[in-house]
Amino acid sequence: MDKNESYMDQALALAKKAFQKDEVPVGVVLVLGDKVIAKAYNTRQHSHDATNHAEIIAIKKACKKVKDFRLNDVVMYVTLEPCLMCLGAILNSRIKTVYFGAKNNKENAMDINELAKQAELNHVTEFVGGVKEQECSQLITLYFKNKRHTSL
């Protein structure tokens, strides 16, 4: 197993925690060098806070840990392609690379790399999709399938 899959496994474990807490199952791991500096999962439902996406929570933790808003050499592993709000936070915190699992077809009508390039910022973040895509997609699909089934 390569390091990207290993870190994504950690993000998947966090997503499963979110799933168990009836949150949209998204998990994030932020890595600097070879060290995990922040982890998070969605807490939007229970916190009643629309901004409590896993990416935002993890970015806040990492910034506090490194005592800087610039996360230039940080790599993010996230189970679901970031939404537009999280994309903004990723670009503003200057994260180096984002590896994501499942594609976010509902939120992103355009390719996330194209959106990032259009931001015309001094910093360029690279987005790489498909890391453990099947496992990540299955968890998200199961969550929403269960939601639809219980709401009938």
Contacts in CASP RR format, 6 or more apart in sequence:
PFRMAT RR
TARGET T0000
AUTHOR 0000-0000-0000
METHOD contacts of the structure
MODEL  1
MDKNESYMDQALALAKKAFQKDEVPVGVVLVLGDKVIAKAYNTRQHSHDA
TNHAEIIAIKKACKKVKDFRLNDVVMYVTLEPCLMCLGAILNSRIKTVYF
GAKNNKENAMDINELAKQAELNHVTEFVGGVKEQECSQLITLYFKNKRHT
SL
1 9 0 8 1.000
3 34 0 8 1.000
4 77 0 8 1.000
4 99 0 8 1.000
4 131 0 8 1.000
5 131 0 8 1.000
5 132 0 8 1.000
7 29 0 8 1.000
7 31 0 8 1.000
7 36 0 8 1.000
7 75 0 8 1.000
7 77 0 8 1.000
7 99 0 8 1.000
8 29 0 8 1.000
8 77 0 8 1.000
8 79 0 8 1.000
8 99 0 8 1.000
8 101 0 8 1.000
8 131 0 8 1.000
8 132 0 8 1.000
8 136 0 8 1.000
9 132 0 8 1.000
10 29 0 8 1.000
10 36 0 8 1.000
10 39 0 8 1.000
10 77 0 8 1.000
11 27 0 8 1.000
11 28 0 8 1.000
11 29 0 8 1.000
11 39 0 8 1.000
11 77 0 8 1.000
11 78 0 8 1.000
11 79 0 8 1.000
12 27 0 8 1.000
12 79 0 8 1.000
12 132 0 8 1.000
12 135 0 8 1.000
12 136 0 8 1.000
12 139 0 8 1.000
14 27 0 8 1.000
14 28 0 8 1.000
14 29 0 8 1.000
14 39 0 8 1.000
14 40 0 8 1.000
14 41 0 8 1.000
14 54 0 8 1.000
14 79 0 8 1.000
15 25 0 8 1.000
15 26 0 8 1.000
15 27 0 8 1.000
15 41 0 8 1.000
15 54 0 8 1.000
15 79 0 8 1.000
15 136 0 8 1.000
15 139 0 8 1.000
16 25 0 8 1.000
16 139 0 8 1.000
17 41 0 8 1.000
18 24 0 8 1.000
18 25 0 8 1.000
18 26 0 8 1.000
18 27 0 8 1.000
18 41 0 8 1.000
18 42 0 8 1.000
18 43 0 8 1.000
18 54 0 8 1.000
19 25 0 8 1.000
19 139 0 8 1.000
19 142 0 8 1.000
19 143 0 8 1.000
21 43 0 8 1.000
21 45 0 8 1.000
21 46 0 8 1.000
22 45 0 8 1.000
22 46 0 8 1.000
23 41 0 8 1.000
23 42 0 8 1.000
23 43 0 8 1.000
23 44 0 8 1.000
23 45 0 8 1.000
23 46 0 8 1.000
24 42 0 8 1.000
24 44 0 8 1.000
24 45 0 8 1.000
24 140 0 8 1.000
24 143 0 8 1.000
25 41 0 8 1.000
25 42 0 8 1.000
25 79 0 8 1.000
25 139 0 8 1.000
25 140 0 8 1.000
25 143 0 8 1.000
26 41 0 8 1.000
26 42 0 8 1.000
26 53 0 8 1.000
26 54 0 8 1.000
26 55 0 8 1.000
26 78 0 8 1.000
26 79 0 8 1.000
26 80 0 8 1.000
26 140 0 8 1.000
27 39 0 8 1.000
27 40 0 8 1.000
27 41 0 8 1.000
27 42 0 8 1.000
27 54 0 8 1.000
27 78 0 8 1.000
27 79 0 8 1.000
27 80 0 8 1.000
28 38 0 8 1.000
28 39 0 8 1.000
28 40 0 8 1.000
28 41 0 8 1.000
28 54 0 8 1.000
28 55 0 8 1.000
28 57 0 8 1.000
28 58 0 8 1.000
28 76 0 8 1.000
28 77 0 8 1.000
28 78 0 8 1.000
28 79 0 8 1.000
29 36 0 8 1.000
29 38 0 8 1.000
29 39 0 8 1.000
29 58 0 8 1.000
29 76 0 8 1.000
29 77 0 8 1.000
29 78 0 8 1.000
30 36 0 8 1.000
30 37 0 8 1.000
30 38 0 8 1.000
30 39 0 8 1.000
30 58 0 8 1.000
30 59 0 8 1.000
30 61 0 8 1.000
30 62 0 8 1.000
30 71 0 8 1.000
30 74 0 8 1.000
30 75 0 8 1.000
30 76 0 8 1.000
30 77 0 8 1.000
30 95 0 8 1.000
31 37 0 8 1.000
31 74 0 8 1.000
31 75 0 8 1.000
31 76 0 8 1.000
31 77 0 8 1.000
32 62 0 8 1.000
32 66 0 8 1.000
32 71 0 8 1.000
32 73 0 8 1.000
32 74 0 8 1.000
32 75 0 8 1.000
33 73 0 8 1.000
33 75 0 8 1.000
37 61 0 8 1.000
37 62 0 8 1.000
37 65 0 8 1.000
37 66 0 8 1.000
37 74 0 8 1.000
38 58 0 8 1.000
38 59 0 8 1.000
38 61 0 8 1.000
38 62 0 8 1.000
38 65 0 8 1.000
39 58 0 8 1.000
39 61 0 8 1.000
40 54 0 8 1.000
40 55 0 8 1.000
40 57 0 8 1.000
40 58 0 8 1.000
40 61 0 8 1.000
41 54 0 8 1.000
41 57 0 8 1.000
42 52 0 8 1.000
42 53 0 8 1.000
42 54 0 8 1.000
43 49 0 8 1.000
43 52 0 8 1.000
43 57 0 8 1.000
44 50 0 8 1.000
44 51 0 8 1.000
44 52 0 8 1.000
44 53 0 8 1.000
51 85 0 8 1.000
53 83 0 8 1.000
53 85 0 8 1.000
53 86 0 8 1.000
54 78 0 8 1.000
55 76 0 8 1.000
55 78 0 8 1.000
55 82 0 8 1.000
55 86 0 8 1.000
55 89 0 8 1.000
55 90 0 8 1.000
56 85 0 8 1.000
56 86 0 8 1.000
56 89 0 8 1.000
58 76 0 8 1.000
59 71 0 8 1.000
59 89 0 8 1.000
59 90 0 8 1.000
59 93 0 8 1.000
59 95 0 8 1.000
62 71 0 8 1.000
62 74 0 8 1.000
62 93 0 8 1.000
63 69 0 8 1.000
63 71 0 8 1.000
63 93 0 8 1.000
69 92 0 8 1.000
69 93 0 8 1.000
70 93 0 8 1.000
70 94 0 8 1.000
71 93 0 8 1.000
71 94 0 8 1.000
71 95 0 8 1.000
71 96 0 8 1.000
72 94 0 8 1.000
72 96 0 8 1.000
72 123 0 8 1.000
73 96 0 8 1.000
74 93 0 8 1.000
74 95 0 8 1.000
74 96 0 8 1.000
75 95 0 8 1.000
75 96 0 8 1.000
75 97 0 8 1.000
75 98 0 8 1.000
75 99 0 8 1.000
76 90 0 8 1.000
76 95 0 8 1.000
76 97 0 8 1.000
76 98 0 8 1.000
76 99 0 8 1.000
77 99 0 8 1.000
77 100 0 8 1.000
77 131 0 8 1.000
78 98 0 8 1.000
78 99 0 8 1.000
78 100 0 8 1.000
78 101 0 8 1.000
79 100 0 8 1.000
79 101 0 8 1.000
79 102 0 8 1.000
79 132 0 8 1.000
79 136 0 8 1.000
79 139 0 8 1.000
79 140 0 8 1.000
80 100 0 8 1.000
80 101 0 8 1.000
80 102 0 8 1.000
80 104 0 8 1.000
80 136 0 8 1.000
80 140 0 8 1.000
81 100 0 8 1.000
81 101 0 8 1.000
81 102 0 8 1.000
81 103 0 8 1.000
81 104 0 8 1.000
81 107 0 8 1.000
81 108 0 8 1.000
81 112 0 8 1.000
81 127 0 8 1.000
81 129 0 8 1.000
82 90 0 8 1.000
82 98 0 8 1.000
82 100 0 8 1.000
82 104 0 8 1.000
82 112 0 8 1.000
83 104 0 8 1.000
83 107 0 8 1.000
83 108 0 8 1.000
84 107 0 8 1.000
84 108 0 8 1.000
84 115 0 8 1.000
87 112 0 8 1.000
87 115 0 8 1.000
87 116 0 8 1.000
88 119 0 8 1.000
90 98 0 8 1.000
90 125 0 8 1.000
91 116 0 8 1.000
91 119 0 8 1.000
91 121 0 8 1.000
91 123 0 8 1.000
91 125 0 8 1.000
92 121 0 8 1.000
94 123 0 8 1.000
94 125 0 8 1.000
95 125 0 8 1.000
96 125 0 8 1.000
96 126 0 8 1.000
97 125 0 8 1.000
97 126 0 8 1.000
97 127 0 8 1.000
97 128 0 8 1.000
98 125 0 8 1.000
98 126 0 8 1.000
98 127 0 8 1.000
98 128 0 8 1.000
99 128 0 8 1.000
99 129 0 8 1.000
99 130 0 8 1.000
99 131 0 8 1.000
100 127 0 8 1.000
100 128 0 8 1.000
100 129 0 8 1.000
100 130 0 8 1.000
100 131 0 8 1.000
100 136 0 8 1.000
101 129 0 8 1.000
101 130 0 8 1.000
101 131 0 8 1.000
101 132 0 8 1.000
101 133 0 8 1.000
101 136 0 8 1.000
101 137 0 8 1.000
102 130 0 8 1.000
102 133 0 8 1.000
102 136 0 8 1.000
102 137 0 8 1.000
102 139 0 8 1.000
102 140 0 8 1.000
103 129 0 8 1.000
103 130 0 8 1.000
103 133 0 8 1.000
103 137 0 8 1.000
108 115 0 8 1.000
112 127 0 8 1.000
113 126 0 8 1.000
113 127 0 8 1.000
116 124 0 8 1.000
116 125 0 8 1.000
116 127 0 8 1.000
117 124 0 8 1.000
130 136 0 8 1.000
END
